[in-house]
């Protein structure tokens, strides 16, 4: 039932993002975040990848990016949240690079791996 509730909330979020200027409400996005967190916590062995943490972090910031209760609000997004999103993207790129350099792979250490990395990586 948890998955069905998540599917309905995600579909509603998609429609609200297409129709309203603000993209939904804080209650809506908070519910989606709590649902994903409730799936993430018991499944830590299977959900311990970088994108799972990124989804939780970005989902938490998305809660504060939208208005509290009225989806038709045209208020601009809060500036501190926008800076936190920029920091989150910076952290993602920095930590992705740090992991590759720490792997002791000679192509990454000599900075030559990007010649074929983007064509052969398994995750977009």
C-alpha positions in Angstrom: 0.0 0.0 0.0 3.0 2.3 0.6 4.0 2.0 -3.0 0.5 2.8 -4.2 0.3 5.9 -2.0 3.7 7.0 -3.3 2.6 6.5 -6.9 -0.6 8.6 -6.4 1.4 11.3 -4.6 4.1 11.3 -7.3 1.5 11.5 -10.1 -0.2 14.4 -8.3 3.1 16.1 -7.9 3.8 15.8 -11.6 0.4 17.2 -12.5 0.8 20.1 -10.0 4.3 20.8 -11.4 2.8 21.1 -14.9 -0.3 23.1 -13.9 0.6 25.4 -11.0 3.4 27.9 -10.9 4.8 26.7 -7.6 4.7 22.9 -8.3 2.7 21.7 -5.3 2.6 22.2 -1.6 4.9 21.6 1.3 2.6 19.0 2.7 2.6 17.1 -0.6 6.4 17.1 -1.0 6.9 16.4 2.7 4.6 13.3 2.4 6.7 12.1 -0.6 9.9 12.5 1.3 8.6 10.7 4.4 7.4 7.8 2.2 10.8 7.5 0.5 12.5 7.7 3.9 10.3 4.9 5.2 11.4 2.7 2.3 15.1 3.8 2.5 15.6 3.1 6.2 14.7 -0.6 6.3 16.4 -1.3 2.9 19.8 0.2 3.7 21.8 -2.7 2.2 20.0 -2.3 -1.1 19.6 1.5 -1.0 23.1 2.6 0.0 24.1 4.2 -3.3 24.9 7.8 -3.9 21.7 8.6 -5.8 19.6 7.3 -2.9 21.1 9.8 -0.5 20.9 12.5 -3.2 17.2 11.8 -3.6 16.6 12.1 0.1 18.7 15.3 0.4 17.0 17.0 -2.6 13.6 15.8 -1.5 14.1 17.4 1.8 15.1 20.7 0.2 12.1 20.4 -2.2 9.8 20.5 0.9 11.0 24.0 1.6 11.1 25.1 -2.0 7.3 25.2 -2.4 4.5 27.0 -0.5 3.1 25.6 2.7 -0.6 25.1 1.7 -1.6 27.0 -1.5 -0.3 25.5 -4.8 -1.3 28.6 -6.8 1.2 30.9 -5.0 3.5 32.8 -7.2 6.0 33.7 -4.5 9.7 33.2 -5.6 11.6 30.3 -4.1 13.5 31.1 -0.9 17.1 32.3 -1.6 18.7 30.1 1.1 17.1 27.0 -0.3 18.3 27.8 -3.8 21.9 28.2 -2.4 21.5 24.9 -0.5 20.5 23.2 -3.8 23.6 24.7 -5.5 25.7 23.4 -2.7 24.1 20.0 -3.0 25.0 19.8 -6.7 28.5 21.0 -5.9 28.9 18.3 -3.2 27.6 15.7 -5.7 30.2 16.6 -8.3 33.0 16.9 -5.7 32.3 13.7 -4.0 31.9 11.8 -7.3 35.3 12.9 -8.3 36.9 12.2 -4.9 35.6 8.6 -5.0 37.1 8.0 -8.4 40.5 9.5 -7.4 40.6 7.5 -4.2 39.9 4.2 -6.1 43.6 4.2 -7.1 42.7 3.6 -10.8 45.6 4.9 -13.0 43.2 6.3 -15.6 41.5 8.5 -13.0 44.7 9.4 -11.2 46.3 10.6 -14.5 43.0 12.3 -15.4 42.6 10.4 -18.7 39.5 8.4 -17.8 37.1 10.9 -19.3 38.2 10.0 -22.8 35.9 7.0 -22.6 34.1 7.3 -19.2 30.9 9.0 -20.5 30.5 6.6 -23.3 30.9 3.5 -21.1 29.3 4.4 -17.7 26.2 2.4 -16.8 24.3 5.1 -15.1 23.2 8.2 -16.8 
